[in-house]
Amino acid sequence: MKVAIVTFLLVSLLLSSSFFEPAAAGSSFCDSKCGARCAKAAVQDRCLKYCGICCEKCKCVPSGTYGNKHECPCYRDLKNAKGKPKCP
């Protein structure tokens, strides 16, 4: 009985760790896209922070350093608590 429980826990651990791998790959995607998006931002650290949050949620970042939000409707439609656009 104990062997079955230990085996189940090991299999569960292996399966759950495989779900975290795509998230790590997505962050390098977001880092590079947000780096390009925020290249000309006056407050770079804030731009990178909010761009990263939006990218993780939407899985896309518009091209260029400004505008082009029509390329990513999710990114365009995210709003902050005051109802203003959240994503740079």
Backbone bond lengths (Angstrom), bond angles and torsions (degrees), N, CA, C in turn:
res aa  C-N    CA-C-N  psi(-1)  N-CA   C-N-CA  omega(-1)  CA-C   N-CA-C  phi
1 M - - - 1.451 - - 1.537 111.23 -
2 K 1.327 116.66 -43.22 1.464 120.62 -179.89 1.518 111.22 -65.03
3 V 1.331 116.70 -35.35 1.465 120.78 179.56 1.532 109.93 -64.86
4 A 1.310 117.38 -39.01 1.461 121.66 179.09 1.529 110.89 -65.21
5 I 1.314 116.71 -40.24 1.465 120.55 179.92 1.524 110.15 -67.36
6 V 1.330 116.23 -44.47 1.464 120.36 179.00 1.520 110.26 -63.04
7 T 1.326 117.81 -42.38 1.460 121.75 178.66 1.520 110.57 -62.62
8 F 1.322 116.54 -43.05 1.460 120.55 178.67 1.529 111.24 -61.70
9 L 1.319 117.03 -42.80 1.460 120.76 179.67 1.524 111.46 -65.28
10 L 1.322 117.87 -40.75 1.462 120.95 178.07 1.527 111.93 -64.56
11 V 1.316 116.67 -43.35 1.468 120.59 178.65 1.531 109.76 -64.43
12 S 1.326 117.22 -41.12 1.465 121.11 178.47 1.519 110.90 -62.50
13 L 1.315 116.68 -41.65 1.454 120.70 178.97 1.525 111.12 -63.90
14 L 1.304 117.28 -43.10 1.464 120.83 178.72 1.522 111.80 -63.93
15 L 1.314 117.07 -43.25 1.465 120.40 -179.85 1.523 111.46 -67.42
16 S 1.315 117.59 -41.04 1.469 119.36 -178.96 1.523 111.06 -68.70
17 S 1.319 118.36 -34.13 1.463 119.73 179.25 1.523 111.48 -68.36
18 S 1.317 118.31 -27.42 1.462 120.47 178.99 1.532 111.47 -71.37
19 F 1.336 117.21 -22.76 1.460 120.09 178.43 1.526 111.59 -75.42
20 F 1.317 118.18 -23.55 1.453 121.33 -179.18 1.519 112.87 -82.49
21 E 1.294 118.69 -16.44 1.468 122.25 -178.29 1.531 112.38 -63.70
22 P 1.344 120.89 -47.37 1.470 119.29 179.20 1.522 113.29 -62.12
23 A 1.322 118.31 -31.97 1.460 120.34 179.50 1.525 110.30 -65.31
24 A 1.318 116.88 -37.88 1.459 119.81 179.09 1.522 110.31 -68.10
25 A 1.327 116.76 -36.89 1.462 119.87 178.82 1.529 110.34 -68.54
26 G 1.329 117.21 -36.08 1.449 121.17 -179.95 1.515 113.07 -65.98
27 S 1.327 117.21 -30.59 1.447 119.41 -178.19 1.527 111.62 -69.23
28 S 1.331 118.34 -34.04 1.469 118.83 176.37 1.530 110.07 -68.72
29 F 1.326 116.33 -34.23 1.470 120.96 174.22 1.525 109.14 -60.68
30 C 1.329 116.62 -48.52 1.460 121.10 -178.41 1.524 111.34 -66.03
31 D 1.328 116.80 -39.44 1.466 119.57 179.65 1.525 111.18 -59.96
32 S 1.325 116.83 -44.71 1.466 119.20 -178.08 1.526 111.49 -71.08
33 K 1.326 117.11 -42.49 1.468 120.37 179.91 1.527 111.40 -65.63
34 C 1.341 116.66 -42.47 1.463 119.96 -179.46 1.526 110.92 -71.73
35 G 1.321 117.32 -31.10 1.460 119.65 175.39 1.516 111.16 -60.58
36 A 1.334 115.56 -41.55 1.467 120.16 177.92 1.527 110.76 -71.33
37 R 1.336 117.06 -40.88 1.463 121.52 -178.32 1.538 111.21 -64.18
38 C 1.318 116.75 -37.22 1.470 121.67 -174.36 1.529 113.14 -99.00
39 A 1.312 117.95 12.28 1.463 121.59 -175.07 1.529 112.90 -57.89
40 K 1.316 117.78 -35.00 1.468 120.93 -177.17 1.530 112.91 -107.19
41 A 1.331 117.20 12.52 1.470 120.30 -177.95 1.527 110.80 -70.29
42 A 1.319 116.26 142.43 1.464 121.24 178.52 1.528 110.45 -70.01
43 V 1.339 116.94 -40.31 1.463 122.24 178.78 1.531 106.70 -112.33
44 Q 1.321 115.43 85.26 1.464 121.82 -170.08 1.528 113.13 -64.20
45 D 1.329 118.62 -42.55 1.459 119.51 -176.68 1.531 111.80 -64.69
46 R 1.326 117.61 -37.99 1.461 120.61 177.72 1.525 110.83 -68.51
47 C 1.330 116.55 -41.70 1.459 121.03 178.30 1.531 110.59 -59.85
48 L 1.331 116.30 -46.62 1.466 120.58 -179.28 1.527 111.62 -64.27
49 K 1.329 116.57 -37.66 1.466 120.73 179.59 1.533 110.91 -62.70
50 Y 1.323 116.36 -53.46 1.462 119.39 -176.32 1.530 112.42 -72.58
51 C 1.299 116.96 -34.06 1.460 119.55 175.19 1.528 109.91 -62.96
52 G 1.333 116.74 -42.04 1.461 120.74 178.50 1.511 112.60 -62.46
53 I 1.340 116.68 -41.57 1.465 120.70 177.64 1.530 110.13 -61.86
54 C 1.325 116.07 -46.24 1.463 120.65 -178.81 1.528 111.25 -66.22
55 C 1.317 116.59 -40.45 1.460 120.64 -179.30 1.525 110.93 -64.62
56 E 1.325 117.68 -42.29 1.459 120.55 179.32 1.529 110.82 -62.81
57 K 1.325 117.21 -38.02 1.469 120.19 179.06 1.525 112.08 -73.30
58 C 1.330 116.59 -43.12 1.462 121.14 -170.61 1.522 114.33 -97.56
59 K 1.323 117.71 -17.53 1.469 122.75 -178.38 1.522 112.42 62.94
60 C 1.326 117.14 26.48 1.458 120.79 174.75 1.525 109.64 -159.71
61 V 1.331 114.72 156.44 1.465 122.54 177.05 1.526 106.57 -138.14
62 P 1.328 118.63 131.24 1.467 120.07 178.89 1.528 111.50 -61.66
63 S 1.307 116.35 151.27 1.461 120.75 179.34 1.519 110.67 -73.79
64 G 1.309 116.47 160.59 1.454 121.47 177.79 1.512 112.77 81.62
65 T 1.326 115.59 179.47 1.456 120.24 -178.11 1.529 112.64 -98.01
66 Y 1.321 117.77 -9.09 1.462 121.26 -179.93 1.526 109.10 -157.55
67 G 1.312 116.95 147.43 1.459 120.98 177.18 1.522 112.59 72.75
68 N 1.302 116.80 -154.99 1.466 125.16 179.92 1.526 113.15 58.63
69 K 1.322 117.75 21.33 1.464 120.29 -177.69 1.524 112.70 -68.32
70 H 1.319 117.59 -13.05 1.466 120.52 176.32 1.534 110.67 -65.17
71 E 1.327 117.87 -19.85 1.465 121.79 179.38 1.527 111.91 -70.35
72 C 1.318 117.28 -21.45 1.469 121.82 -176.79 1.534 109.41 -141.08
73 P 1.328 117.65 87.69 1.470 120.87 -175.86 1.530 113.81 -58.38
74 C 1.323 118.01 -37.12 1.462 120.61 178.83 1.522 109.88 -61.69
75 Y 1.311 117.05 -46.33 1.467 123.35 178.71 1.529 109.97 -60.82
76 R 1.307 116.11 -41.92 1.464 121.97 -179.61 1.527 111.76 -66.35
77 D 1.327 117.91 -36.97 1.459 121.64 -170.91 1.529 115.20 -90.04
78 L 1.329 118.80 -7.54 1.467 119.65 177.79 1.522 109.44 -69.38
79 K 1.328 116.36 132.63 1.460 122.17 -178.25 1.523 110.53 -122.90
80 N 1.335 116.77 152.60 1.458 120.87 174.85 1.524 109.28 -84.33
81 A 1.331 116.97 -176.04 1.459 121.05 -177.37 1.522 112.89 -63.13
82 K 1.325 117.31 -24.40 1.458 121.50 179.76 1.522 113.23 -89.71
83 G 1.338 116.82 2.25 1.445 120.45 178.91 1.528 115.64 85.05
84 K 1.321 116.19 7.10 1.468 120.83 179.24 1.525 109.32 -95.20
85 P 1.324 118.32 159.90 1.463 120.74 -179.41 1.536 111.52 -57.32
86 K 1.334 115.68 133.02 1.451 120.86 -179.31 1.521 112.21 -85.55
87 C 1.325 116.25 -31.96 1.453 120.97 -170.32 1.534 111.47 -97.12
88 P 1.351 115.68 136.28 1.473 119.17 -178.98 1.521 112.96 -74.56
